[in-house]
Amino acid sequence: MRVSISGSIQTDDEGKFATACRALGKTLASNGHTLVVHSLPNDAQSAGKRVNAASCAVDGAGDSEQVAPVDLLVGQADKARTDLPPELKDKVKLSVRRVSGRYFSAALEAARGADAIVLIGGAVGTEFTGQVAVAFGRPVLAVRAFGGAAAAFLNEQANYEQLCLEAGVSRDDWEAIGKTDSHALATSALRALNTLVANNPFGVQPTVSKQWLLLAVVVLMVLWLVVFNMSNSGLIGTAGALLTASGLGTLLRSVTSGSPVTRTSLAATATTGLLLAFGFFILYLAGAIVITGAPQQSASGADYQRSVVATTILAFGASMWTDAALPMLRERFDRVFRGQG
């Protein structure tokens, strides 16, 4: 797993930030993971200067029992150090790649090429890295223990905590990531990263081709015409009309929406439409029982077609405007299907 680490802190008088970053680097390297960084250990960690998370993580990676792979990305216009300190040369296997531009170009390439991104502390550069990572669909672990851009990212991303927990991150690990205990933070961060990579809640889901959706619309229209002309088919025909109408409404809503249709959103919307169809079918049965005393409809072909048209209008309208009619229900199903797309 390639893990990009981004962050810094202005003052670290007690050394907790540097210790936590070193522990994270050592834990990742000890488990065979590659660090993707923008800077190496240097005098930037001296007293009174901003402490860089990536530099500390590389320093910690050198403490692992095996040679630690580290990928360094630097902008061609930057004057960043590209050689390891003497004490790390036998402990770290360094790969250097220069990209056009400056720091932000390197941060963009790191987010693009990493399997996961860790944000810890930080300022503008860390905030940029987090936003770019989400745009690329990469899992992001925001370590909120030291505030900064990482904590701001957590607050700005809608339902970030819920997404992580639903992906499988344990509550204990989530709580540990919010504390400055370096050992607990590092081990919990590793478990959380493995979980987020396996069940990425930020992944860009595959979209459904609108040509296929239009084909499905045509098929459902043909089925509805068949059902409409099935005189004397009774409850089966009515149920078929409701199902095809709800399917048509769902698909037309998806086709005419301005945003890409993912499998998750289509499944969530279709499920809501099917439940609406079932609800209207129950309502139809209740009306039949009240009027006739039995859950049956007239054998007359004209009566059957009138009931099909009426129930079709109800089911089609309800499924076509699901968001306006039942936003809470659709949101719940969207949560159920998230991760199955």
ZAMARGU-4260 file (C-alpha; in steps of 0.2 Angstrom, whole numbers, plus 5000, padded with zeros to 4 digits):
<rodrens>
0) 5000/5000/5000 | 5007/5017/4995 | 5002/5030/5009 | 5005/5049/5006 | 5007/5059/5022
5) 5004/5077/5022 | 5004/5089/5037 | 5014/5100/5049 | 5013/5110/5065 | 5020/5127/5069
10) 5025/5123/5087 | 5029/5106/5095 | 5036/5111/5111 | 5032/5094/5119 | 5037/5084/5104
15) 5021/5075/5103 | 5018/5079/5085 | 5035/5073/5079 | 5034/5057/5090 | 5017/5053/5083
20) 5023/5055/5065 | 5038/5045/5068 | 5028/5031/5075 | 5016/5032/5060 | 5031/5031/5048
25) 5039/5016/5058 | 5022/5007/5059 | 5019/5009/5040 | 5037/5004/5035 | 5037/4989/5047
30) 5022/4982/5038 | 5029/4984/5021 | 5020/4999/5015 | 5028/5013/5005 | 5028/5031/5011
35) 5025/5045/4998 | 5031/5061/5004 | 5036/5079/4998 | 5051/5082/5010 | 5065/5073/5019
40) 5072/5075/5037 | 5082/5091/5038 | 5085/5106/5048 | 5066/5111/5046 | 5063/5101/5062
45) 5074/5112/5072 | 5067/5121/5087 | 5057/5136/5082 | 5053/5130/5064 | 5038/5122/5057
50) 5038/5103/5060 | 5034/5093/5044 | 5024/5077/5046 | 5032/5068/5031 | 5050/5072/5036
55) 5046/5065/5053 | 5038/5049/5046 | 5053/5046/5035 | 5064/5048/5050 | 5053/5035/5059
60) 5053/5023/5044 | 5071/5022/5047 | 5068/5014/5064 | 5059/4999/5056 | 5068/4982/5056
65) 5067/4982/5037 | 5073/4993/5023 | 5059/5006/5021 | 5053/5011/5003 | 5050/5030/5002
70) 5045/5039/4986 | 5049/5057/4986 | 5040/5069/4974 | 5046/5087/4972 | 5042/5101/4960
75) 5056/5105/4947 | 5055/5123/4953 | 5057/5119/4972 | 5074/5118/4981 | 5069/5103/4992
80) 5082/5092/4998 | 5083/5075/4988 | 5096/5066/4998 | 5094/5056/5014 | 5104/5060/5030
85) 5119/5049/5032 | 5110/5039/5046 | 5096/5034/5035 | 5105/5029/5019 | 5106/5011/5024
90) 5088/5010/5031 | 5078/5019/5018 | 5076/5015/5000 | 5073/5032/4992 | 5065/5035/4975
95) 5065/5053/4969 | 5053/5059/4955 | 5052/5077/4950 | 5036/5084/4943 | 5033/5101/4933
100) 5028/5115/4944 | 5031/5118/4963 | 5024/5110/4979 | 5006/5109/4974 | 5010/5100/4958
105) 5019/5087/4969 | 5005/5086/4981 | 4993/5083/4966 | 5004/5069/4959 | 5006/5061/4976
110) 4987/5060/4979 | 4985/5053/4962 | 4997/5039/4964 | 4994/5035/4982 | 4982/5021/4988
115) 4978/5031/5004 | 4982/5049/5010 | 4985/5053/5029 | 4982/5071/5034 | 4989/5077/5051
120) 4989/5095/5057 | 4994/5106/5042 | 4989/5122/5034 | 4984/5127/5016 | 4995/5113/5007
125) 4987/5100/5018 | 4970/5106/5014 | 4974/5106/4996 | 4980/5088/4997 | 4964/5082/5005
130) 4953/5090/4993 | 4963/5084/4978 | 4963/5066/4986 | 4944/5066/4987 | 4942/5072/4969
135) 4953/5058/4964 | 4942/5046/4974 | 4956/5041/4986 | 4953/5036/5004 | 4958/5050/5016
140) 4962/5047/5035 | 4961/5064/5044 | 4971/5063/5060 | 4962/5076/5070 | 4973/5075/5086
145) 4984/5090/5082 | 4970/5101/5074 | 4975/5111/5059 | 4969/5107/5041 | 4966/5089/5045
150) 4954/5093/5058 | 4946/5106/5047 | 4945/5093/5033 | 4935/5081/5045 | 4923/5095/5049
155) 4920/5101/5031 | 4918/5084/5023 | 4899/5079/5025 | 4897/5064/5036 | 4915/5060/5036
160) 4915/5051/5053 | 4899/5041/5048 | 4907/5036/5031 | 4923/5030/5040 | 4913/5020/5052
165) 4901/5013/5039 | 4917/5007/5029 | 4922/4997/5044 | 4933/5008/5055 | 4931/5003/5073
170) 4925/5015/5085 | 4940/5012/5096 | 4952/5016/5082 | 4942/5031/5077 | 4944/5037/5095
175) 4962/5033/5096 | 4966/5043/5080 | 4959/5059/5089 | 4972/5057/5104 | 4990/5061/5104
180) 4996/5044/5111 | 5009/5040/5097 | 5008/5021/5099 | 4989/5020/5099 | 4987/5033/5085
185) 5000/5024/5074 | 4992/5006/5076 | 4974/5012/5075 | 4979/5023/5059 | 4986/5008/5051
190) 4971/4997/5054 | 4960/5012/5048 | 4970/5014/5032 | 4968/4995/5028 | 4950/4996/5031
195) 4947/5012/5020 | 4957/5005/5006 | 4947/4989/5006 | 4930/4998/5008 | 4934/5015/5000
200) 4919/5027/5005 | 4927/5041/4994 | 4929/5030/4978 | 4922/5036/4962 | 4908/5024/4958
205) 4906/5017/4940 | 4892/5026/4931 | 4878/5017/4921 | 4877/5021/4903 | 4862/5032/4898
210) 4860/5022/4882 | 4857/5007/4893 | 4845/5017/4904 | 4835/5022/4888 | 4835/5005/4882
215) 4827/4999/4899 | 4814/5013/4897 | 4809/5007/4880 | 4808/4989/4887 | 4797/4994/4901
220) 4785/5004/4890 | 4783/4989/4879 | 4779/4978/4895 | 4767/4991/4901 | 4757/4991/4884
225) 4757/4972/4886 | 4750/4973/4903 | 4737/4986/4898 | 4730/4975/4885 | 4729/4960/4897
230) 4711/4961/4900 | 4703/4951/4914 | 4721/4948/4921 | 4715/4954/4938 | 4727/4958/4952
235) 4742/4951/4943 | 4740/4964/4929 | 4737/4978/4941 | 4753/4973/4950 | 4763/4972/4934
240) 4757/4990/4929 | 4762/4997/4946 | 4780/4989/4944 | 4782/4995/4926 | 4776/5012/4930
245) 4788/5014/4945 | 4802/5007/4935 | 4798/5020/4921 | 4798/5034/4933 | 4814/5029/4941
250) 4823/5027/4925 | 4817/5043/4917 | 4821/5052/4933 | 4839/5045/4932 | 4841/5049/4913
255) 4835/5067/4914 | 4845/5071/4929 | 4860/5082/4926 | 4872/5071/4936 | 4880/5055/4932
260) 4870/5039/4937 | 4880/5027/4948 | 4874/5010/4952 | 4872/5014/4970 | 4861/5029/4966
265) 4851/5019/4953 | 4849/5004/4965 | 4843/5016/4980 | 4831/5025/4969 | 4824/5009/4961
270) 4821/5001/4978 | 4812/5017/4984 | 4801/5016/4968 | 4797/4997/4970 | 4792/5000/4988
275) 4781/5014/4982 | 4773/5002/4969 | 4770/4990/4983 | 4762/5003/4994 | 4750/5008/4980
280) 4746/4990/4977 | 4741/4988/4995 | 4731/5004/4994 | 4722/4997/4979 | 4718/4981/4988
285) 4711/4991/5003 | 4700/5001/4991 | 4694/4986/4983 | 4689/4978/4999 | 4680/4993/5005
290) 4670/4995/4989 | 4667/4977/4984 | 4670/4968/5000 | 4684/4957/4992 | 4702/4960/4985
295) 4696/4958/4967 | 4693/4969/4953 | 4679/4969/4940 | 4681/4957/4926 | 4676/4971/4914
300) 4690/4975/4902 | 4686/4994/4902 | 4686/4994/4922 | 4703/4985/4922 | 4711/4997/4910
305) 4704/5012/4920 | 4712/5005/4936 | 4728/5002/4927 | 4729/5020/4920 | 4725/5027/4937
310) 4738/5016/4947 | 4751/5020/4933 | 4749/5038/4935 | 4751/5037/4954 | 4766/5025/4954
315) 4774/5035/4939 | 4772/5052/4947 | 4778/5046/4964 | 4794/5037/4958 | 4798/5051/4945
320) 4798/5064/4959 | 4805/5053/4973 | 4817/5067/4980 | 4802/5079/4982 | 4790/5066/4989
325) 4801/5055/5000 | 4818/5063/5003 | 4821/5054/5019 | 4817/5037/5013 | 4828/5039/4998
330) 4842/5045/5009 | 4841/5029/5020 | 4841/5018/5005 | 4856/5027/4998 | 4865/5023/5014
335) 4861/5005/5013 | 4867/5003/4995 | 4883/5014/4998 | 4898/5002/4995 | 4888/4990/4984
340) 4890/5001/4969
</rodrens>
